[in-house]
Amino acid sequence: WVELSRKIGESNLLDQRFVERAMLASMCQNKHMVSLMEKDKNSAWYAAPTPPQLWGGGRNSEPKVMGQSIERFTCFGTQFAFSVMPRHSQDKLPADGIAFADALTAPGNIRAEQKQLQDMMLRHVEGLTSMCKGMAKTKETRDALFNFIAQTCEANSLRQKLFFQYHSHVLPAGGDGFVLNIASVMLELCKPFLDPSDAKFQKIDWTYPLSDTRFEFSKETKLAASDLQAAEWIDHRNLDRARQFNAASGGTSASSADDDGENRTARVKPSTTFGSISEFFFLCMQALHSINMQFVMRQYSRISNEAYKAQKAYMAQSGTVDPQKALAVISRSLSMTCVLEDEGLHTNIILYCRAMARGLLQVCGFSWPGGMPTNVSSLLAVLPETTVQVVAEGLNFVFALASQVLENQPVQTINDLVTFAVCMVSRPDHVKNPYLRGKLFAFLSHLVPMTHNGRRIGDAFHHVWESHEVLKQMLVPALMEFYVEVEVTGSHNQFYEKFEYRQYIATIFRHIWAMPHYRQQTKDNAKGEQFVRFLNMMINDTIYNIDQAMEDLEQLNVMQNEQQSWATLPEEQRDENLQRLDRTENSCRYGIRQTDETLEMLGTLTGLLPEVFVTEDMSGRVAAMFDGMVDRLAGPNRKRLKVADPEKYGFHPRDLLKRLVTCFLNLSVLPAFVEAVGHEDRYFSEKLFHDVLAILTRGNQINPNEAEKFRSFVQNCVTAAQNTAADDELFEDAPDEFFDPVQFTVMTEPVLLTTSGTIMDRSVIRRHLLSDQTDPFNRKHLTEDMLEPGMSSYRNPIKFQLIRQQRHIQSLFLTA
């Protein structure tokens, strides 16, 4: 047995050791031999624990079994280890020197070689699946199989970290090909009971993740319950102990069940034994989780980009590319493609995700037309986050690598997945982790028809947006609520992460606002502070993105003018400058794309709900933002934005100006907005706005009717500016205490910030609190209901203004 394992571990594409694999597969299905191997803890069935210094553990850490040890040194692991994928990004490629050797000189042969490798991997997975099916026939071998899968997933838990990285000297985790093989086999073994309409599906016991039968699920984060709540609901003895502790200590917070548990559907009673179907189903969940699909996609995307650049440089014959290095990275990318773009694997992932989604909806008590229940099911609350995570990541994994597989799924499969996604994102009390709900929003955004890499995708999902009743009823309020919620997640990187999730939301909004039902839904939900916060944060994002994009364009202008002189610099400094240029270009592209999307959203909203933009909290901010953007794009400093090949960055200033003019025209009928634009003396000028009209007219981007409306709007703004200037003269020598300390505008309703004792104008502090509920002077928590009326002396600005106005009128009368 040991000798067979060693020989299989040395196999490669030229010598795959088929005889040894068949012999070992036969032995693994012999219950007597398996029992003998399991009893011998020093046999090749088990991997030896790895010392902590080899897996990054602390000085006092205990040795433990790691994924690479199982992959390389166990009889079962060596069977799963064979793959055309590299173990990690820096490892020697299994196909080096064998496949794709002429990828640069004869690219026409690539497709045939890829097909050959894909067929080879397909036969290999089929062989592994056949072996495991044989092992599943008897209890002894089946338990051995379950123990191996469980131990392997546990040993590869390091891969599940968000920013998991390989290191040259510390390689404790199994390779990508190894974990993908295990997941592929487990998906095949689960196929017979993944159909929700089949009786076998009903045999899945959803209390399995509450037990520690093969995994320590109790240590995992729960969907909607704290660790204390989970302990109380699963085991009543824990509840009794908590209450006893409460009584002895005189406290009231040791137990959460008294407060929350009474509103739940029932106490959770985990099963004591589980059938094979439940074992296979949840072992498959852990196998998929062990892949860390986000990490694999990042690696594949990075290597594919490197391969594209290497091939492009080689074809250009620039002389700066080493052919051997170029061939190595291209071969690596092509080898990964053979495994990661396997349509059979992606189809099985979709089937599994659908089964998990239907099961979780069943657990939480969803029904239609009833919808989601008011109370959270205790069982759903204590399930690990992994249950939802594998669905979200699995669907995004499939879309990123083989979107056509998702498009070809039956309508009922897509409907089930959409129902699950929209139900989970609409109920934060069911899934508390905002990042999990963000991944489900990412999946929903993938269903929007678009052109991706030159190919039209998503048209097959058009029926979903038009006819899916759950989506039509629950989506719009969920989008608005999450847009606000993701502003503050508690993550150290939350400021940048929010833009990723809001981009998904923007993609969905832009699509659904073309449909009457969703437009009406938006109108119906445009009430209350939640919508004002949503709108305020959209404005914040627009301001940040346009500022970032304009700064990047100005930097690119400078760097492009200096680029010719870089040839004389030392190589290290030249490379550093090129890297900085590349980072700036990527940042610029992203900022411009985000600005364009949010401006498109604002254009739709200003036409749909113009009145919400002229409230006391909004009108001044919106006018300042629009005026400022016009100044950046068409003002005296616009030449700083001139770059070579603006198309490369998606920079179309006329298109941006057109979007801004659309917003202006939508709001031009509201006197409060006209007054706010004219009052914005930092950026507004009659000449600047007429320049904008001239630019759009030359580009044939504005029709005569729109042009006339815009001229009229500008004239009204000029009149408003003149009136504002006259009003400002009334306060020329007013005392400083009449002015807001942040905006330095005259206070109309002074209020006291109870957390710092500062006096501010109510409208100014309200705008601040919409984005950040803290005192701007000491960062203490502050909400609007904590504000108090300012002292009587601060009511004098209004009195002061009235006296000045009376004097002004008297002066005019005497002059006349």
Salt bridges, closest charged atoms under 4 A:
GLU3 OE2 - ARG6 NH2 2.32
GLU10 OE2 - ARG6 NH1 2.87
ASP15 OD2 - ARG17 NE 2.76
GLU71 OE1 - ARG87 NH1 2.84
ASP91 OD2 - ARG87 NE 3.52
ASP96 OD2 - LYS92 NZ 3.99
ASP119 OD2 - LYS115 NZ 2.95
ASP143 OD2 - LYS139 NZ 2.85
ASP143 OD1 - ARG214 NH2 3.52
ASP176 OD1 - ARG159 NH2 2.73
GLU216 OE2 - LYS219 NZ 3.40
ASP235 OD2 - ARG237 NH2 2.72
ASP258 OD1 - ARG243 NH2 2.70
ASP260 OD2 - ARG264 NH2 2.68
GLU279 OE1 - ARG214 NE 2.78
GLU306 OE2 - ARG302 NH1 2.90
GLU393 OE2 - LYS439 NZ 2.70
GLU407 OE1 - ARG455 NH1 3.70
ASP416 OD2 - ARG354 NE 2.75
ASP416 OD2 - ARG358 NH1 2.95
ASP429 OD2 - ARG427 NH2 2.77
ASP429 OD1 - HIS430 ND1 3.11
ASP459 OD1 - ARG456 NE 3.25
GLU466 OE2 - HIS462 NE2 3.49
GLU469 OE2 - LYS472 NZ 3.70
GLU485 OE2 - ARG437 NH2 2.64
GLU487 OE2 - LYS498 NZ 3.17
GLU487 OE1 - ARG502 NH2 2.78
ASP541 OD2 - ARG502 NH1 2.91
ASP547 OD1 - ARG632 NH1 3.30
GLU585 OE2 - LYS648 NZ 3.19
ASP596 OD1 - ARG659 NE 2.78
GLU597 OE2 - ARG510 NH1 3.66
GLU600 OE1 - ARG510 NE 3.31
GLU600 OE1 - ARG659 NH2 3.94
ASP617 OD2 - ARG766 NH2 2.22
GLU647 OE1 - HIS652 NE2 2.83
ASP655 OD2 - HIS652 ND1 3.88
GLU680 OE2 - ARG682 NE 2.58
GLU686 OE2 - HIS690 NE2 3.68
ASP691 OD2 - LYS687 NZ 2.99
GLU706 OE1 - LYS658 NZ 2.92
GLU708 OE1 - ARG711 NH1 3.42
ASP733 OD1 - ARG804 NH2 2.51
GLU749 OE2 - ARG762 NE 2.86
ASP772 OD2 - ARG779 NH2 2.50
GLU784 OE2 - ARG762 NH1 3.72
GLU784 OE1 - ARG766 NH1 2.52
